[in-house]
Amino acid sequence: MDAVIIDDEKNARESLATLIATHCKDITIIGTAVSVTDAQNLLETLKPALVFLDIQMPDGTGFDLLTRLKSIEFQFIFVTAYDNYAIKAFQFSAVDYLLKPIQPNLLIDAVKKARLSMDNHLPAKQLKVLENNHRKIEQLIITSENDTHILLLNDIVRCQADNYYTIFFMLDGKKVIASKTLKEYATILEEVNFLRIHQSHLINLSYIEDYKFGTENYVLLKNKDKIEISRRRKKLFIEKTGM
């Protein structure tokens, strides 16, 4: 798989190239660039399958570069040393990223994910969500076995575990099945007004209509779903909701 490294720091480019040569032997680095302008010309000429992209460059950002391109037919992995908000945006956009200094095992995992994502125009969908989330987190991109879905966070009422899958219950009554575990989604969604109240259930706190503690512990959501609150998560539920 042909790849390009875009980073304005020489040491960073060389370090990443060495890691790739050592741990990802099926990746061939066919070019490097140090700025948004150089990178745009390079990508349009070489047409790589994979791009390792730094966020901050002298003449713009990695986001600027991607929005300048007429089309995105490659998978991209952001590489950054900071910017916590950008990292959150990556997570909601299903965009992989690597933190400097790069750990070899994380590099290997990111490349594997990139290879699996190189179908159904996922990079373009990822960029669309990333652009929308760059200033305010409002959308989540999820992948199912046959498609990719862009969900508005405000339209998600709850999520339910289904073995290695997660079922999203939407405000309009639709269900969307994602090819990831509930644990993975809880990790990011609990930062934006969601709470895991049971091993199998993650709810949007905005849709709580009522709750009950006693012989039964449950929450009633505005779509009339009745969801059990586990005993060990009851205290956290009270702390988060003030109920």
N, C-alpha and C positions, 0 to 999 in steps of 0.2 A: 504494500500500500504506500503510495507516494504521499509525502507530507512536506509542509512548509512551516518554518518557525518565524514568528514575527515578534520581535522584542528589540527595544532600542539599547539594551545593555549587552555588550559583547560577552561578558562573563556568563550572563544568564543564558544566552543562545548556545554558547559552547558547552555549558554544564548540561543543559537539556539534551543537546545532540549526543553527548557522551552517554547519558542515561538511556536514551532511546537505542543507541547502538548496542548497549550492554544488555538491556532487558526486553527490548521489543525488536527482535532481529528481522521481523517481517516488514518493518517500517523503513522506508528509504527517504532520507531528507534530500529533497531536490532543489531547495532554495531557502534563502533567509531574507528578511527585510527589517529595516530599522525605523520605519515611519509609516503613517497611513497612506501617503501618496505612493511611496515605493511599493508597499504591500498591495495596493490596488492594481498597479501595473503587473506585479509579479503573479498575482492570482489569476488575472485575466489571460496571462500568457501561458502559465504552466498548468493551470487547471488541476490542482492536487485533489486527492480524496480526503485529506485531513489537514487541518490547520491548527497549530498551537499559537494562541493569540494573547499577547499581553494587553492589559487594560489601558495603561497610561503610556502615551508616546509623545514625542515633541510637538507634533502637529495635530493631535487629536487623540481619540480613544479607540479601543477595539470596537465599541458600539458604532462609532462614526464610520469606521471602515466597512462594517457589514451593511450598514444602511446605504452606502454609496454604490454597492455592487448591484448590477442589473438583475442577477439571479445568484442564488446560493445553492450550488450543487455539490458541496463538500460538507463534511461534518467538522465542527469546531470545538476546541477545548480551550477555555480561558485559563490563563496563567497569571496569578496575581500575588502580590506580597501583602495586600491590605484591602481596604474597602469592604467593611462588613455588610453594608447595605447591598452592594453589588452581588456579594455572595448569596444573600437571601434571594435576590432576583433570579440568580442562576438556578437555585434550588426549585423555585416555583415554575421556572421555565423548562425544567428538565435538561438544562444545559450543564454539561460537566465542567468542572474547574479544578485546577491544581494550585495549592498554596506553596509559595516559595518559602524555604528551600523544599524542593520536590522530593517526596518519598517514593522510592522505586515501586513499592507495592501499589500505591495509589495511581501511579503512572500506568502500570499494567492494567489495572481495573478500568481506568478512564479510556484507554485504547480499546479494550474489549467492548465497552459500552458504545463507543463511537462506531465500531464495526457493525454492531447489531442495529444501530440507528440509521444506517445508510440506505434506507428505503422509504417509501411512501411520503417523500418530500418533508420529512421531519425537520431538517435544519431550518427551512423557511418558516415552518409553524413555530419552532422554538424562538426564532428571532422576533416574530410578531408578538409573542407573549412577553419576551424579554424587553422589547421596546415599551410595551404598555406598562410593565412593572418597574421600569427604571426609576420612576419617581414615587409611585405608590403601588403597593402590592394589591392587585385586584383580581388576577387571574391565575389559574393553575393548569398546566398542560399535563395530561395523563395519557398513557399508552395502554391499549388493550391488545388482544391477540391479533386483531384485524384492522385496527384503526388508531388514530390519534385524536384526542378530544381536548378542546379548550373550554374550561369551565370557569364561570364567574364565581368567585368565592361567596358572594352574597346569595347565589342560587343553590349552594350546597347546604342541605338541611342536616345531613348526617352521613357517616361512613360506617360500614359494617365489615368485619373480617369474614372472609370465606376461604379458609385454608391459606394458600399462598396468594390469594387475590383479595381485592377490596371492592366492595360495592358502594358506589356513590348514590345516595338518594337525593334527587333534585327537587326544587321547589315546585316545578310543574308536574311532579309525579313520575318523571322518567328515572330509570336506573342506568348507571354507567358502570361497567366492570373494568377495573384496572389491573394490570399484570404486575402489581407490587403488593407487599403486605401492608396491613394497617399500621404496623409499627413504623414503617418508613414514612408514611403520610403523616402520622401523628407527630413525628420529629419536626416537621416544618409547619404543619397547620396549627399546632398548639401555640405558635408565636403570633397568630392572627385571629384570636377570639374563638378557637376551637378547643375542646377539652376531651380527653379520653376518660370516660367515666366507667369503663368496663374493659376487660381484656378484648372484647369483641366490638366495642362501640366507641366511636368518636363523634361528638355532636358540635354543631354550631351554636354557641351560647346565645346568639341573637334570636334563636327560634325556640327558646324555652317558654312554655306557656304556664306550666305548673310543675310541682314536684311533691313527693311524699316520702317521709321517713317513718319507719316503724317496723312492723313485721315484713313489710315490703319497702324497699328503697328504689324509687324510680323517678324518672323525669318524663313529663308529658310535653311533647313538642307541638308546635303550631299546626303541623300537618296531621296531628292526632296520633303519631307514633308514640308508643309507651316503651321507654328504654330503661332497663335495669341499671342502677348505680351499684357497683360492687362495694362491699363493706370497706375494703382497704382504700377505695378512692373517694369515699364519702367525705372525709375531712378535706381533701383537696377540692372537691366540688364546692363545699361551703366556703372555703377560702377564696376561690376564684369568682364565685357568684355573689358572695355576701349574703347568702340566703340562710 
